[in-house]
Amino acid sequence: MQPLERRLQRTLFSYVPNIIEIQNATVYRGSNRVFDGLTLTIPKACNTAILGPNGAGKSTLLKLLSRELYPVPRDGSFVRLYGRERWDVWQLRSHLGIVSNDLQQTYAAHAMGIDVILSGYYSSIGKWKHQRFSAAQRERAEEVVLDLELAHLKDRHYASMSTGEQRRFLLGRALVNDPDTLVMDEPTSGLDLKACFQYLDTIRRLMDAGKTVVLVTHHIHEIPPEIARVVLLNHGRVIADGDKSEILTDQRLSGLFATPIHLLYRNGYYQAVPAS
């Protein structure tokens, strides 16, 4: 997409109030019905955490947003991103960036760090010979490398990196298109404490810079202070939705995870411990 076309499109979509609109969606994965009448709306500039245990439907929700799955066609049922039900993936990537665990596990092991970021322009798994990149695109990729403090790793193979390093490059792959919104799937899963804190700091900086973040997770400690809204998802249904301080309670989370939970709060973060 050319710079002028991108600016015009951003201006057009600045008037669209919602990033995500899911209305009465029934969604299958194979013969398994995961969602039956799911309804969820996420407005622009509403940093949101979608929290649920394994089997809640989080992975299916991510596939809905990445357009890998579609709801059963029926009247009054739709999934809209920025007001549209149908998207060209080439255009969508400049509005919505998705960083998922599935992508991390399947990404091309042979790719060099800088190539991981460049592959975001084609939404590809690795960089390929037929792909061409302009000087401006390469310059933008180098800017992302510097912003994420990855310059010392850009010439290393993806397979030789730590989990945290891989995660940062995949974030760069999404950021190279300068999307308005980032959907992040359990962003600190598998990271040690230092890498976890660094990655959360990066997410906070992105929100401070004006990006909207939608966090999909079962890790309560991943929810940074800037997240204002929490949606509880279980068995394919939204069971609670509202202000973070109202939703994150001992009672609600004990019911969500089917085990007694006590929440601790410090420096804007929540942590769960077993309730006595």
C-alpha atoms as a printed R data frame, in Angstrom:
    type eleno elety resid chain resno       x       y      z
1   ATOM     1    CA   MET     A     1   0.000   0.000  0.000
2   ATOM     2    CA   GLN     A     2   1.344   3.438 -0.944
3   ATOM     3    CA   PRO     A     3   1.848   6.077  1.809
4   ATOM     4    CA   LEU     A     4  -0.891   8.373  0.464
5   ATOM     5    CA   GLU     A     5  -3.364   5.494  0.164
6   ATOM     6    CA   ARG     A     6  -2.540   4.406  3.707
7   ATOM     7    CA   ARG     A     7  -3.100   7.918  5.062
8   ATOM     8    CA   LEU     A     8  -6.444   8.169  3.294
9   ATOM     9    CA   GLN     A     9  -7.516   4.773  4.619
10  ATOM    10    CA   ARG     A    10  -6.486   5.699  8.171
11  ATOM    11    CA   THR     A    11  -8.509   8.890  7.896
12  ATOM    12    CA   LEU     A    12 -11.534   6.911  6.697
13  ATOM    13    CA   PHE     A    13 -11.304   4.347  9.512
14  ATOM    14    CA   SER     A    14 -10.730   7.014 12.162
15  ATOM    15    CA   TYR     A    15 -14.517   7.471 12.043
16  ATOM    16    CA   VAL     A    16 -15.248   3.794 12.722
17  ATOM    17    CA   PRO     A    17 -16.042   3.525 16.458
18  ATOM    18    CA   ASN     A    18 -15.314  -0.180 17.005
19  ATOM    19    CA   ILE     A    19 -12.271  -2.315 16.292
20  ATOM    20    CA   ILE     A    20 -14.072  -5.620 16.824
21  ATOM    21    CA   GLU     A    21 -17.794  -6.384 16.575
22  ATOM    22    CA   ILE     A    22 -18.927  -9.978 17.004
23  ATOM    23    CA   GLN     A    23 -22.674 -10.467 16.947
24  ATOM    24    CA   ASN     A    24 -24.493 -13.740 17.678
25  ATOM    25    CA   ALA     A    25 -21.655 -15.809 16.170
26  ATOM    26    CA   THR     A    26 -21.778 -19.591 16.022
27  ATOM    27    CA   VAL     A    27 -18.357 -21.026 15.216
28  ATOM    28    CA   TYR     A    28 -17.197 -24.601 14.699
29  ATOM    29    CA   ARG     A    29 -13.740 -26.128 14.711
30  ATOM    30    CA   GLY     A    30 -14.268 -29.366 12.863
31  ATOM    31    CA   SER     A    31 -17.375 -30.928 14.391
32  ATOM    32    CA   ASN     A    32 -16.889 -29.103 17.702
33  ATOM    33    CA   ARG     A    33 -19.121 -26.085 18.256
34  ATOM    34    CA   VAL     A    34 -16.945 -23.628 20.200
35  ATOM    35    CA   PHE     A    35 -19.180 -20.547 20.128
36  ATOM    36    CA   ASP     A    36 -22.963 -20.522 20.084
37  ATOM    37    CA   GLY     A    37 -24.267 -16.957 19.877
38  ATOM    38    CA   LEU     A    38 -21.064 -15.166 20.927
39  ATOM    39    CA   THR     A    39 -21.441 -11.376 21.117
40  ATOM    40    CA   LEU     A    40 -18.512  -9.080 21.884
41  ATOM    41    CA   THR     A    41 -17.623  -5.489 20.967
42  ATOM    42    CA   ILE     A    42 -14.283  -3.761 21.546
43  ATOM    43    CA   PRO     A    43 -14.250  -0.016 20.827
44  ATOM    44    CA   LYS     A    44 -11.231   1.898 19.595
45  ATOM    45    CA   ALA     A    45  -8.777   3.019 22.274
46  ATOM    46    CA   CYS     A    46 -10.228   0.504 24.771
47  ATOM    47    CA   ASN     A    47  -7.280  -1.560 25.997
48  ATOM    48    CA   THR     A    48  -8.877  -4.883 26.859
49  ATOM    49    CA   ALA     A    49  -7.887  -8.214 28.395
50  ATOM    50    CA   ILE     A    50  -9.851 -11.337 27.459
51  ATOM    51    CA   LEU     A    51  -9.236 -13.788 30.274
52  ATOM    52    CA   GLY     A    52 -10.210 -17.437 30.416
53  ATOM    53    CA   PRO     A    53  -8.970 -20.938 31.263
54  ATOM    54    CA   ASN     A    54  -7.806 -23.497 28.730
55  ATOM    55    CA   GLY     A    55 -10.769 -24.596 26.629
56  ATOM    56    CA   ALA     A    56 -12.600 -21.295 27.054
57  ATOM    57    CA   GLY     A    57 -12.467 -20.476 23.325
58  ATOM    58    CA   LYS     A    58  -9.519 -18.072 23.295
59  ATOM    59    CA   SER     A    59  -7.684 -19.774 20.421
60  ATOM    60    CA   THR     A    60 -10.863 -19.883 18.342
61  ATOM    61    CA   LEU     A    61 -11.416 -16.187 19.007
62  ATOM    62    CA   LEU     A    62  -7.909 -15.440 17.715
63  ATOM    63    CA   LYS     A    63  -8.619 -17.427 14.551
64  ATOM    64    CA   LEU     A    64 -11.822 -15.442 14.036
65  ATOM    65    CA   LEU     A    65  -9.850 -12.217 14.227
66  ATOM    66    CA   SER     A    66  -7.102 -13.471 11.900
67  ATOM    67    CA   ARG     A    67  -9.783 -14.587  9.400
68  ATOM    68    CA   GLU     A    68  -8.778 -18.243  9.620
69  ATOM    69    CA   LEU     A    69 -12.313 -19.069 10.792
70  ATOM    70    CA   TYR     A    70 -15.722 -17.573  9.980
71  ATOM    71    CA   PRO     A    71 -19.055 -17.853 11.793
72  ATOM    72    CA   VAL     A    72 -21.911 -19.948 10.446
73  ATOM    73    CA   PRO     A    73 -23.773 -17.679  7.967
74  ATOM    74    CA   ARG     A    74 -27.164 -16.617  9.340
75  ATOM    75    CA   ASP     A    75 -29.239 -13.463  9.646
76  ATOM    76    CA   GLY     A    76 -28.037 -11.147 12.374
77  ATOM    77    CA   SER     A    77 -24.717 -12.938 12.804
78  ATOM    78    CA   PHE     A    78 -21.403 -11.344 11.833
79  ATOM    79    CA   VAL     A    79 -17.780 -10.658 12.726
80  ATOM    80    CA   ARG     A    80 -16.698  -7.147 11.772
81  ATOM    81    CA   LEU     A    81 -13.222  -5.667 12.066
82  ATOM    82    CA   TYR     A    82 -13.150  -1.889 11.751
83  ATOM    83    CA   GLY     A    83 -16.720  -2.023 10.481
84  ATOM    84    CA   ARG     A    84 -16.115  -4.584  7.711
85  ATOM    85    CA   GLU     A    85 -17.041  -8.246  7.487
86  ATOM    86    CA   ARG     A    86 -14.717  -8.914  4.533
87  ATOM    87    CA   TRP     A    87 -11.105  -7.823  4.347
88  ATOM    88    CA   ASP     A    88  -8.131  -8.118  2.070
89  ATOM    89    CA   VAL     A    89  -5.413  -9.348  4.455
90  ATOM    90    CA   TRP     A    90  -2.962  -6.946  2.810
91  ATOM    91    CA   GLN     A    91  -5.069  -4.008  3.969
92  ATOM    92    CA   LEU     A    92  -6.072  -5.425  7.333
93  ATOM    93    CA   ARG     A    93  -2.480  -5.822  8.532
94  ATOM    94    CA   SER     A    94  -2.027  -2.018  8.598
95  ATOM    95    CA   HIS     A    95  -4.883  -1.808 11.128
96  ATOM    96    CA   LEU     A    96  -4.670  -5.032 13.126
97  ATOM    97    CA   GLY     A    97  -1.484  -6.859 14.133
98  ATOM    98    CA   ILE     A    98  -1.747 -10.311 15.727
99  ATOM    99    CA   VAL     A    99   1.085 -11.943 17.688
100 ATOM   100    CA   SER     A   100   0.095 -15.513 18.528
101 ATOM   101    CA   ASN     A   101   1.689 -18.562 20.097
102 ATOM   102    CA   ASP     A   102   0.667 -20.613 17.066
103 ATOM   103    CA   LEU     A   103   2.712 -18.300 14.847
104 ATOM   104    CA   GLN     A   104   5.718 -18.564 17.148
105 ATOM   105    CA   GLN     A   105   5.622 -22.374 17.039
106 ATOM   106    CA   THR     A   106   5.260 -22.629 13.254
107 ATOM   107    CA   TYR     A   107   7.525 -19.784 12.138
108 ATOM   108    CA   ALA     A   108  10.375 -20.654  9.751
109 ATOM   109    CA   ALA     A   109  13.385 -21.749 11.817
110 ATOM   110    CA   HIS     A   110  15.897 -20.720  9.124
111 ATOM   111    CA   ALA     A   111  14.779 -17.079  8.925
112 ATOM   112    CA   MET     A   112  17.184 -14.364 10.017
113 ATOM   113    CA   GLY     A   113  15.956 -11.855 12.580
114 ATOM   114    CA   ILE     A   114  15.626  -8.963 10.149
115 ATOM   115    CA   ASP     A   115  13.772 -11.260  7.728
116 ATOM   116    CA   VAL     A   116  11.201 -12.090 10.420
117 ATOM   117    CA   ILE     A   117  10.315  -8.411 10.582
118 ATOM   118    CA   LEU     A   118  10.347  -7.923  6.795
119 ATOM   119    CA   SER     A   119   8.000 -10.900  6.383
120 ATOM   120    CA   GLY     A   120   5.280  -8.803  8.012
121 ATOM   121    CA   TYR     A   121   4.872  -6.909  4.741
122 ATOM   122    CA   TYR     A   122   3.686 -10.131  3.066
123 ATOM   123    CA   SER     A   123   2.137 -11.822  6.128
124 ATOM   124    CA   SER     A   124   4.386 -14.751  5.249
125 ATOM   125    CA   ILE     A   125   6.209 -17.354  7.339
126 ATOM   126    CA   GLY     A   126   9.781 -16.363  6.518
127 ATOM   127    CA   LYS     A   127  11.146 -14.285  3.644
128 ATOM   128    CA   TRP     A   128  11.129 -15.748  0.130
129 ATOM   129    CA   LYS     A   129  13.057 -15.072 -3.098
130 ATOM   130    CA   HIS     A   130  10.075 -13.718 -5.024
131 ATOM   131    CA   GLN     A   131   9.358 -11.069 -2.388
132 ATOM   132    CA   ARG     A   132  10.577  -7.538 -3.062
133 ATOM   133    CA   PHE     A   133  11.050  -4.784 -0.492
134 ATOM   134    CA   SER     A   134  11.421  -1.088 -1.181
135 ATOM   135    CA   ALA     A   135  14.118   1.053  0.401
136 ATOM   136    CA   ALA     A   136  11.427   2.643  2.575
137 ATOM   137    CA   GLN     A   137  10.241  -0.767  3.777
138 ATOM   138    CA   ARG     A   138  13.767  -1.862  4.661
139 ATOM   139    CA   GLU     A   139  14.347   1.420  6.468
140 ATOM   140    CA   ARG     A   140  11.133   0.930  8.443
141 ATOM   141    CA   ALA     A   141  12.219  -2.609  9.392
142 ATOM   142    CA   GLU     A   142  15.525  -1.248 10.704
143 ATOM   143    CA   GLU     A   143  13.624   1.363 12.739
144 ATOM   144    CA   VAL     A   144  11.555  -1.406 14.342
145 ATOM   145    CA   VAL     A   145  14.741  -3.361 15.132
146 ATOM   146    CA   LEU     A   146  16.117  -0.333 16.971
147 ATOM   147    CA   ASP     A   147  12.836   0.449 18.741
148 ATOM   148    CA   LEU     A   148  12.641  -3.106 20.121
149 ATOM   149    CA   GLU     A   149  16.379  -3.189 20.973
150 ATOM   150    CA   LEU     A   150  17.020  -6.134 18.656
151 ATOM   151    CA   ALA     A   151  19.942  -4.833 16.580
152 ATOM   152    CA   HIS     A   152  22.369  -7.368 18.079
153 ATOM   153    CA   LEU     A   153  20.086 -10.242 17.000
154 ATOM   154    CA   LYS     A   154  18.959  -9.198 13.525
155 ATOM   155    CA   ASP     A   155  21.493 -11.456 11.747
156 ATOM   156    CA   ARG     A   156  20.826 -14.531 13.868
157 ATOM   157    CA   HIS     A   157  18.586 -17.442 12.895
158 ATOM   158    CA   TYR     A   158  15.143 -17.512 14.470
159 ATOM   159    CA   ALA     A   159  15.700 -21.081 15.723
160 ATOM   160    CA   SER     A   160  18.791 -20.023 17.717
161 ATOM   161    CA   MET     A   161  16.913 -17.340 19.673
162 ATOM   162    CA   SER     A   162  15.348 -17.643 23.100
163 ATOM   163    CA   THR     A   163  11.569 -17.695 23.450
164 ATOM   164    CA   GLY     A   164  11.577 -14.056 24.533
165 ATOM   165    CA   GLU     A   165  13.757 -12.983 21.611
166 ATOM   166    CA   GLN     A   166  11.513 -14.799 19.145
167 ATOM   167    CA   ARG     A   167   8.478 -13.113 20.683
168 ATOM   168    CA   ARG     A   168  10.023  -9.657 20.235
169 ATOM   169    CA   PHE     A   169  10.809 -10.315 16.575
170 ATOM   170    CA   LEU     A   170   7.245 -11.494 15.942
171 ATOM   171    CA   LEU     A   171   6.025  -8.309 17.606
172 ATOM   172    CA   GLY     A   172   8.285  -6.405 15.214
173 ATOM   173    CA   ARG     A   173   6.752  -8.365 12.340
174 ATOM   174    CA   ALA     A   174   3.362  -6.939 13.322
175 ATOM   175    CA   LEU     A   175   4.657  -3.436 14.074
176 ATOM   176    CA   VAL     A   176   6.396  -2.987 10.722
177 ATOM   177    CA   ASN     A   177   2.977  -2.199  9.224
178 ATOM   178    CA   ASP     A   178   2.281   0.343 11.998
179 ATOM   179    CA   PRO     A   179  -1.138  -1.111 12.939
180 ATOM   180    CA   ASP     A   180  -3.579   0.801 15.112
181 ATOM   181    CA   THR     A   181  -4.361  -2.291 17.202
182 ATOM   182    CA   LEU     A   182  -2.330  -5.222 18.496
183 ATOM   183    CA   VAL     A   183  -3.929  -8.522 19.506
184 ATOM   184    CA   MET     A   184  -1.520 -10.391 21.760
185 ATOM   185    CA   ASP     A   185  -1.855 -14.066 22.676
186 ATOM   186    CA   GLU     A   186  -0.412 -14.895 26.119
187 ATOM   187    CA   PRO     A   187   2.546 -12.588 25.471
188 ATOM   188    CA   THR     A   188   4.759 -13.696 28.374
189 ATOM   189    CA   SER     A   189   4.116 -17.446 28.194
190 ATOM   190    CA   GLY     A   190   7.420 -19.323 28.457
191 ATOM   191    CA   LEU     A   191   9.464 -16.253 29.434
192 ATOM   192    CA   ASP     A   192  11.669 -15.955 32.506
193 ATOM   193    CA   LEU     A   193  11.019 -13.067 34.895
194 ATOM   194    CA   LYS     A   194  13.454 -10.625 33.294
195 ATOM   195    CA   ALA     A   195  12.136 -11.271 29.778
196 ATOM   196    CA   CYS     A   196   8.547 -11.138 31.081
197 ATOM   197    CA   PHE     A   197   9.065  -7.735 32.697
198 ATOM   198    CA   GLN     A   198  10.845  -6.387 29.598
199 ATOM   199    CA   TYR     A   199   8.078  -7.550 27.291
200 ATOM   200    CA   LEU     A   200   5.357  -6.095 29.500
201 ATOM   201    CA   ASP     A   201   7.250  -2.788 29.538
202 ATOM   202    CA   THR     A   202   7.275  -2.861 25.737
203 ATOM   203    CA   ILE     A   203   3.520  -3.447 25.635
204 ATOM   204    CA   ARG     A   204   2.999  -0.555 28.031
205 ATOM   205    CA   ARG     A   205   5.112   1.747 25.861
206 ATOM   206    CA   LEU     A   206   3.027   0.815 22.830
207 ATOM   207    CA   MET     A   207  -0.199   1.655 24.659
208 ATOM   208    CA   ASP     A   208   1.303   4.937 25.854
209 ATOM   209    CA   ALA     A   209   2.164   5.688 22.211
210 ATOM   210    CA   GLY     A   210  -1.501   5.295 21.226
211 ATOM   211    CA   LYS     A   211  -1.781   1.656 20.167
212 ATOM   212    CA   THR     A   212  -4.878  -0.205 21.303
213 ATOM   213    CA   VAL     A   213  -3.969  -3.585 22.830
214 ATOM   214    CA   VAL     A   214  -6.283  -6.580 23.082
215 ATOM   215    CA   LEU     A   215  -4.678  -9.153 25.363
216 ATOM   216    CA   VAL     A   216  -5.924 -12.765 25.164
217 ATOM   217    CA   THR     A   217  -4.621 -14.834 28.066
218 ATOM   218    CA   HIS     A   218  -5.138 -17.026 31.119
219 ATOM   219    CA   HIS     A   219  -2.229 -15.371 32.954
220 ATOM   220    CA   ILE     A   220  -3.503 -12.704 35.343
221 ATOM   221    CA   HIS     A   221  -0.017 -11.250 35.885
222 ATOM   222    CA   GLU     A   222   0.126 -10.325 32.178
223 ATOM   223    CA   ILE     A   223  -2.535  -7.647 32.552
224 ATOM   224    CA   PRO     A   224  -0.681  -4.301 32.742
225 ATOM   225    CA   PRO     A   225  -2.063  -1.222 34.519
226 ATOM   226    CA   GLU     A   226  -3.082   0.412 31.228
227 ATOM   227    CA   ILE     A   227  -5.667  -2.307 30.546
228 ATOM   228    CA   ALA     A   228  -8.988  -0.753 31.555
229 ATOM   229    CA   ARG     A   229 -11.474  -3.476 30.630
230 ATOM   230    CA   VAL     A   230 -11.560  -7.202 31.293
231 ATOM   231    CA   VAL     A   231 -13.763  -9.792 29.584
232 ATOM   232    CA   LEU     A   232 -14.118 -13.220 31.198
233 ATOM   233    CA   LEU     A   233 -14.569 -16.025 28.683
234 ATOM   234    CA   ASN     A   234 -15.487 -19.614 29.526
235 ATOM   235    CA   HIS     A   235 -17.004 -22.525 27.605
236 ATOM   236    CA   GLY     A   236 -17.400 -20.272 24.568
237 ATOM   237    CA   ARG     A   237 -19.433 -17.630 26.429
238 ATOM   238    CA   VAL     A   238 -18.756 -14.169 27.812
239 ATOM   239    CA   ILE     A   239 -19.596 -14.584 31.496
240 ATOM   240    CA   ALA     A   240 -18.509 -11.115 32.704
241 ATOM   241    CA   ASP     A   241 -17.419  -7.895 31.035
242 ATOM   242    CA   GLY     A   242 -16.557  -4.531 32.530
243 ATOM   243    CA   ASP     A   243 -14.108  -2.302 34.347
244 ATOM   244    CA   LYS     A   244 -10.981  -4.164 35.471
245 ATOM   245    CA   SER     A   245 -11.416  -3.342 39.143
246 ATOM   246    CA   GLU     A   246 -14.976  -4.695 39.098
247 ATOM   247    CA   ILE     A   247 -14.209  -7.869 37.161
248 ATOM   248    CA   LEU     A   248 -10.963  -8.972 38.798
249 ATOM   249    CA   THR     A   249 -12.260 -10.196 42.135
250 ATOM   250    CA   ASP     A   250 -11.614 -13.308 44.200
251 ATOM   251    CA   GLN     A   251 -15.159 -14.551 43.681
252 ATOM   252    CA   ARG     A   252 -15.298 -14.074 39.917
253 ATOM   253    CA   LEU     A   253 -11.890 -15.623 39.240
254 ATOM   254    CA   SER     A   254 -12.490 -18.520 41.590
255 ATOM   255    CA   GLY     A   255 -15.604 -19.308 39.570
256 ATOM   256    CA   LEU     A   256 -13.835 -18.793 36.227
257 ATOM   257    CA   PHE     A   257 -10.950 -21.144 37.000
258 ATOM   258    CA   ALA     A   258 -12.971 -23.501 39.229
259 ATOM   259    CA   THR     A   259 -10.539 -23.241 42.122
260 ATOM   260    CA   PRO     A   260 -10.304 -20.965 45.187
261 ATOM   261    CA   ILE     A   261  -8.280 -17.869 44.242
262 ATOM   262    CA   HIS     A   262  -7.122 -14.859 46.213
263 ATOM   263    CA   LEU     A   263  -5.928 -11.802 44.274
264 ATOM   264    CA   LEU     A   264  -3.010  -9.630 45.309
265 ATOM   265    CA   TYR     A   265  -2.582  -6.102 43.938
266 ATOM   266    CA   ARG     A   266   0.672  -4.141 43.701
267 ATOM   267    CA   ASN     A   267   1.955  -1.343 41.437
268 ATOM   268    CA   GLY     A   268  -1.018  -1.637 39.109
269 ATOM   269    CA   TYR     A   269  -0.662  -5.410 38.607
270 ATOM   270    CA   TYR     A   270  -2.738  -8.311 39.899
271 ATOM   271    CA   GLN     A   271  -1.404 -11.713 40.902
272 ATOM   272    CA   ALA     A   272  -3.349 -14.828 41.853
273 ATOM   273    CA   VAL     A   273  -2.460 -17.072 44.778
274 ATOM   274    CA   PRO     A   274  -4.353 -20.048 46.256
275 ATOM   275    CA   ALA     A   275  -7.054 -18.976 48.664
276 ATOM   276    CA   SER     A   276  -6.739 -20.466 52.135
